[in-house]
């Protein structure tokens, strides 16, 4: 009988994802805003920096994952030691939110690109361990559901912390003038990044000292990188999960990247962004206690279907009342609830895919499965970030101004609403193609 995971061990996975939620939320919420409004980089250039870094992710995600799958440390582990990547991640996060040289200068732009480019290396390794370790902790589906729930809960609280504390911290450190504008935003963002980095290190080290890998395989059958890609991309279930995760990336961008612009330029209430993003976390927390019960009673496909319906409802309500102050709260709580139901089920799908590949080809591909899926999620995030940057650029957005052109304001509203509805419908349609068999349930 497999040893059951202890509460201490489960909490470690929750804390690692709390740290991951914090650094991802910090990047997704503030990076484009930092580039345009603090470093005064043109919106099109700023969004290009972010997108190019994601292209670099396209290269390093599967390559690092393949190396991990084909390598074992001396103790037989392959992902557990990667939790230590949190240390360089924290250092480079601080550098990413530091303005080098004169604002808007060539030096500023080049350093912004280099720091974020380098940041994507430890972030890849950190997410490899955060996602892959859950599959290697136990072969039992019930334990995997429990770990996915803990991870989702930790990620939710990470987002909650990021949304509630960092904007006030940044503004507090930067100090405000009589008009409510930040006097020293450079210092505010650097200090905020340092605090976020410290939390990432502390949570990852806790997981490092309390967890272990229980699902082991020997690297008797090393599979070349290109063959790994061919094997996975020929798996229909894998491709459907990729598509759903791309759409999930759109939702995470709406909550993080768009909320700050929406509150600042549509509602003219920049301080409201903390409350709006906290509502997203409320949606996650509401569904955390029931996701396991729904899975046990209904199976994966029906749980994903419920999640997509919640997402559709939130998007429709937002479009109908987009200029009302309650609209972003409704949208974000529906995104929190709907995406939590979907992503916990997708976590089980990932585990099954790696199990199936292991049986068929003799080697687990936990790293490749997790990182390719994670890359596609980031691709959705980068895609919508690029769209926002291009829209701001074409609408003559100026980060030094308090009031922006109405065309940019309208575009932000429409993209949030239309993207939400379209992505929700896409998840519902893709879900119909997922396999019906569950290890513990029959749909």
HULIN-V139023 format. One record per helix or strand of 3 or more residues. SS is the DSSP state (H for helix, E for strand). FROM is the first residue (numbers start at 1). LEN is the number of residues. If there is no record, write none. Layout:
ss->SS from->FROM len->LEN
ss->SS from->FROM len->LEN
This chain:
ss->H from->7 len->32
ss->H from->43 len->27
ss->H from->80 len->17
ss->H from->106 len->31
ss->H from->141 len->34
ss->H from->185 len->26
ss->H from->225 len->9
ss->H from->236 len->31
ss->H from->270 len->29
ss->H from->300 len->21
ss->H from->327 len->35
ss->H from->366 len->29
ss->H from->406 len->26
